[in-house]
Amino acid sequence: MTTTEAAPLLLAADVGGTKTLLQLLRPDPQAPHGLTAIAEQRHASQAFASLETMVTAFLHEAGHGQPQSACLAVAGPIRQQAARQFSQLTNLAWRLDSQQLSEALRIPQLSLLNDFQAIGYSLEVLGEQELAPLQSAHADPDAPRLVVGAGTGLGVCLVIPEGTSYTSYPTEGGHLAFAPLDIQQESLYFFLRNQYRRVSYERLLSGAGLVNIYQFLLHARHEEDDPLLHGEDPAAAIGTHALNGQHPLAIEAVELFMRIYGAFVGDLALACLPRGGVYIAGGIAPKLLALLQRGEFLTAFQQKGRMSAIMGDFPIQVITNPASGLLGAARFAARR
């Protein structure tokens, strides 16, 4: 038996309302990220009555025995009671209880993490090829790190050094109130306030948020409809047409999105001074990386009035690894 085969078996999962990705891994100092995946499956979440049923089927099919530790990254808030975690998935009727799952699956150490919080645990092992720089600066290993990501929603977490280790703390920063910075953004705010009682940044910095911005620009042109809004994924269509450079309204929508995004991340940086680094995660940034690097984001990030002089102190990188949440869950399981 090799050293790797003798290492404890770990289970990691990225549990979403639409799909769930499961992995069995073993610690391996010689492998990328310090882990070797030995089995992996992707399932439609709604195809199973419960997460317990899905994991049981996965472990049976994998045929490698029982994991000693598991971490499940969940698309929803986590409620903590002592060492026990509870979660109700946002878009799925699954109520999760870490202790109940641990007993039912016979996994001694089982933890639930918010899916965005899990990304924070991947930072230590992401390689240069999994990060795209936006702003260069010295990274202080003893300072906080900030992770922000627009995708289906808008996630924010803080990664805080603690001795020789670190802890990723979830937040609900994506639900902070939108603060317009110019006349156009004020008009956008009032346009959205007619639809929502409260306009949070997630109403703008997400897939649905990009569509909201596009609809606002249509409205400002006294147009109410557009072919890009009728596809299966309007946000992806807007982004693709902006990248192609042949659709002025899509370009304008993405540029406005980037200015709001940069300003928001800059405000969060002022709140925690993340000299350890700012990491842009989520599904949107890697897809629109070429537009993100053009300057609107970084200019808005840096324009902070009397505080502008310190905004260059924070290294900023885009996480391009689409499975960073699953990687973070695996790294957390390896700690247990």
C-alpha positions in Angstrom: 0.0 0.0 0.0 1.4 3.4 -1.0 1.6 6.4 1.4 -1.2 8.1 -0.6 -3.5 5.0 -0.3 -2.9 4.9 3.5 -3.9 8.6 3.9 -7.4 9.3 5.3 -10.2 9.4 2.8 -11.9 12.8 2.5 -15.3 13.9 1.0 -15.8 17.3 -0.5 -19.0 18.6 -2.0 -20.3 21.8 -3.7 -24.0 21.7 -3.1 -26.2 24.0 -5.2 -29.9 24.3 -5.9 -29.3 23.2 -9.5 -26.3 20.8 -9.4 -24.0 19.2 -6.8 -20.4 18.2 -7.4 -19.0 15.4 -5.2 -15.4 14.4 -4.8 -13.5 11.7 -2.8 -9.9 12.7 -2.2 -6.8 11.8 -0.2 -4.1 14.1 1.1 -1.0 13.9 -1.1 1.9 16.4 -0.6 3.2 15.7 -4.1 -0.1 16.5 -5.8 -1.4 19.9 -7.0 -3.2 21.6 -4.1 -1.9 18.8 -1.7 -4.8 16.5 -2.6 -5.5 13.7 -5.1 -9.1 13.2 -6.3 -9.9 9.5 -6.6 -13.6 9.8 -7.6 -15.9 12.5 -8.7 -19.6 12.8 -9.8 -21.9 15.7 -10.8 -25.6 15.3 -10.1 -28.7 17.4 -10.8 -29.6 18.2 -7.2 -33.4 17.8 -7.7 -32.9 14.3 -8.9 -32.5 13.2 -5.3 -34.9 13.4 -2.4 -32.1 14.4 0.0 -28.3 15.1 0.1 -27.9 12.0 2.3 -29.4 9.8 -0.5 -27.1 11.4 -3.1 -23.9 11.0 -1.0 -24.8 7.4 -0.1 -25.2 6.5 -3.8 -21.9 8.3 -4.6 -19.9 6.5 -1.9 -21.4 3.1 -2.9 -20.6 3.6 -6.6 -17.1 4.9 -5.8 -16.4 1.8 -3.8 -13.5 3.2 -1.7 -14.9 2.9 1.7 -16.0 5.5 4.2 -14.4 9.0 4.5 -13.0 10.0 7.8 -13.8 13.7 7.2 -16.2 15.7 5.0 -16.9 19.3 4.2 -20.0 20.3 2.3 -20.0 23.7 0.7 -23.7 24.8 0.6 -25.4 27.5 -1.5 -27.2 29.1 1.5 -26.6 30.7 4.9 -25.2 28.5 7.7 -26.6 28.7 11.2 -24.0 27.6 13.9 -24.9 26.0 17.2 -21.7 25.0 19.1 -20.0 22.5 16.8 -23.2 21.8 14.8 -24.3 23.5 11.6 -27.7 23.9 10.0 -28.7 25.1 6.5 -31.7 25.6 4.4 -30.7 25.7 0.7 -31.9 28.9 -1.0 -33.3 27.2 -4.1 -33.9 23.6 -2.9 -36.1 22.1 -0.2 -33.2 20.4 1.6 -32.7 21.2 5.3 -29.2 20.1 6.3 -28.0 19.3 9.8 -24.3 18.4 10.1 -24.7 16.1 13.0 -27.6 14.2 11.4 -25.6 13.8 8.2 -22.5 12.7 10.1 -24.5 10.0 11.9 -26.5 8.9 8.8 -23.4 8.8 6.5 -21.1 7.3 9.2 -18.5 10.1 8.7 -17.0 11.1 12.0 -16.1 14.6 11.1 -18.6 16.4 8.9 -18.9 20.2 8.5 -21.1 22.5 6.5 -19.7 25.8 5.1 -21.3 28.5 3.1 -20.2 28.0 -0.5 -18.5 31.3 -0.8 -16.8 30.9 2.6 -15.3 27.7 1.2 -13.6 29.7 -1.5 -11.6 31.4 1.2 -10.0 28.1 2.2 -8.7 27.6 -1.3 -6.5 30.7 -1.4 -3.4 29.1 0.2 -3.1 26.6 -2.6 -4.2 28.4 -5.7 -1.4 28.5 -8.2 -0.3 31.4 -10.5 -2.1 29.8 -13.4 -5.4 29.9 -11.4 -5.1 33.6 -10.7 -5.2 36.6 -13.1 -3.6 39.8 -11.6 -5.5 43.2 -11.8 -3.3 45.2 -9.4 0.2 44.5 -8.2 1.2 45.2 -4.7 3.0 43.6 -1.8 0.8 41.0 -0.1 1.2 41.0 3.7 0.7 37.3 4.9 -0.4 38.6 8.3 -3.1 40.9 7.0 -6.8 40.1 6.2 -7.8 38.9 2.7 -11.0 39.9 1.0 -12.9 37.6 -1.4 -15.8 39.1 -3.5 -17.6 37.4 -6.3 -20.5 38.1 -8.6 -22.2 35.1 -10.1 -25.7 33.8 -9.5 -25.6 36.1 -6.4 -23.0 38.3 -4.8 -20.7 36.7 -2.2 -18.3 38.3 0.2 -16.0 36.6 2.8 -13.0 37.6 4.9 -10.0 35.4 5.4 -8.2 36.2 8.7 -4.8 34.8 9.7 -4.8 33.0 13.0 -1.3 32.0 14.1 0.1 29.6 11.6 -3.4 29.0 10.1 -6.3 31.1 8.9 -10.1 31.2 9.1 -12.6 32.1 6.4 -15.6 34.1 7.7 -18.8 34.3 5.7 -20.6 37.6 5.4 -23.8 38.9 3.8 -21.9 41.9 2.3 -23.6 41.4 -1.1 -26.8 42.7 0.5 -25.4 46.1 1.4 -27.4 49.0 0.0 -26.3 50.3 -3.4 -24.7 53.7 -3.2 -25.0 55.6 -6.6 -21.9 57.7 -7.5 -23.1 59.8 -10.4 -26.3 60.9 -12.2 -26.6 57.8 -14.3 -26.2 55.6 -11.3 -28.8 57.6 -9.4 -31.2 57.1 -12.3 -30.4 53.4 -12.2 -31.2 53.3 -8.5 -34.6 54.9 -8.9 -35.3 52.6 -11.9 -34.7 49.6 -9.6 -36.4 51.0 -6.6 -39.6 50.9 -8.5 -39.2 47.1 -8.7 -37.6 46.3 -5.4 -38.4 47.8 -2.0 -34.6 47.9 -1.3 -31.8 48.1 -3.9 -28.9 46.0 -2.7 -25.6 45.5 -4.6 -26.7 42.0 -5.5 -29.5 43.5 -7.6 -26.7 44.9 -9.8 -23.7 42.7 -9.3 -24.9 39.3 -10.4 -26.2 37.6 -13.5 -29.6 39.0 -12.9 -28.0 42.3 -12.0 -26.3 42.6 -15.4 -29.8 42.0 -16.9 -31.2 44.7 -14.7 -28.6 47.2 -15.9 -29.2 46.3 -19.5 -33.0 46.8 -19.0 -32.3 50.2 -17.4 -30.2 51.3 -20.4 -33.0 50.1 -22.7 -35.5 52.1 -20.7 -33.3 55.2 -20.9 -33.5 54.8 -24.7 -37.3 54.5 -24.4 -37.0 50.9 -25.5 -38.6 48.1 -23.5 -37.5 45.0 -25.3 -34.5 43.5 -27.0 -33.6 40.1 -28.6 -30.7 39.5 -26.0 -33.3 39.3 -23.2 -35.2 36.3 -24.8 -32.5 33.7 -24.8 -32.0 30.9 -22.2 -29.3 33.0 -20.4 -29.7 36.7 -21.1 -26.7 37.7 -18.8 -24.4 35.4 -20.8 -25.7 36.8 -24.0 -25.0 40.4 -22.9 -21.5 39.4 -21.8 -20.7 37.6 -25.0 -21.9 40.5 -27.2 -19.9 42.9 -25.1 -16.8 40.8 -25.5 -17.3 40.6 -29.3 -17.2 44.4 -29.3 -20.0 44.7 -31.9 -23.0 45.5 -29.6 -22.8 49.1 -28.2 -25.6 48.6 -25.6 -24.1 45.4 -24.3 -20.7 47.1 -24.0 -22.3 50.0 -22.2 -24.1 47.6 -19.8 -20.9 45.7 -18.9 -18.9 48.9 -18.5 -21.4 50.3 -16.0 -21.4 46.9 -14.3 -17.6 47.1 -13.9 -17.7 50.6 -12.5 -20.3 49.6 -9.9 -18.3 46.4 -9.1 -15.0 48.2 -8.7 -16.5 50.9 -6.4 -18.2 48.2 -4.3 -15.1 46.2 -3.9 -13.1 49.3 -3.1 -15.6 50.3 -0.3 -15.3 46.8 1.2 -11.5 47.2 1.1 -11.7 50.4 3.0 -13.8 48.5 5.6 -11.2 45.8 6.3 -7.9 46.9 4.7 -7.1 43.6 3.0 -3.3 44.0 2.6 -3.2 40.2 2.3 -4.9 40.6 -1.0 -8.3 41.1 -2.8 -9.6 38.1 -4.7 -12.4 38.4 -7.3 -14.3 35.1 -7.5 -17.6 34.1 -8.9 -18.6 33.0 -12.4 -18.7 36.4 -14.1 -15.2 37.7 -13.7 -13.3 34.9 -15.5 -15.8 35.0 -18.4 -15.4 38.8 -18.7 -11.8 39.0 -17.7 -10.7 40.9 -20.8 -13.3 43.6 -20.1 -12.4 43.5 -16.3 -8.8 44.2 -17.2 -9.6 47.2 -19.4 -9.7 49.7 -16.5 -13.2 50.7 -15.5 -13.2 48.3 -12.5 -9.8 49.3 -11.2 -10.4 53.1 -11.7 -13.6 52.8 -9.7 -11.8 50.7 -7.1 -9.2 53.4 -6.6 -11.3 56.5 -6.7 -12.0 57.0 -2.9 -11.5 60.7 -2.4 -9.2 61.4 0.6 -8.5 57.6 0.8 -7.4 57.2 -2.8 -3.7 57.2 -1.9 -4.0 53.8 0.0 -6.0 52.0 -2.6 -2.9 50.9 -4.5 -1.7 49.0 -1.4 -4.0 46.0 -2.0 -3.0 43.3 -4.5 -6.0 42.3 -6.6 -6.4 39.0 -8.4 -9.2 37.2 -10.3 -9.7 33.5 -9.3 -10.0 31.7 -12.6 -10.4 28.2 -11.2 -14.1 27.4 -11.5 -13.9 24.8 -8.8 -12.3 26.9 -6.1 -15.3 26.4 -3.7 -15.0 22.6 -4.0 -11.2 22.9 -3.5 -11.7 25.0 -0.4 -14.2 22.4 1.0 -11.6 19.7 0.4 -8.9 21.7 2.1 -11.2 22.3 5.1 -12.0 18.6 5.3 -8.3 17.8 5.4 -7.9 20.0 8.4 -10.3 18.0 10.6 
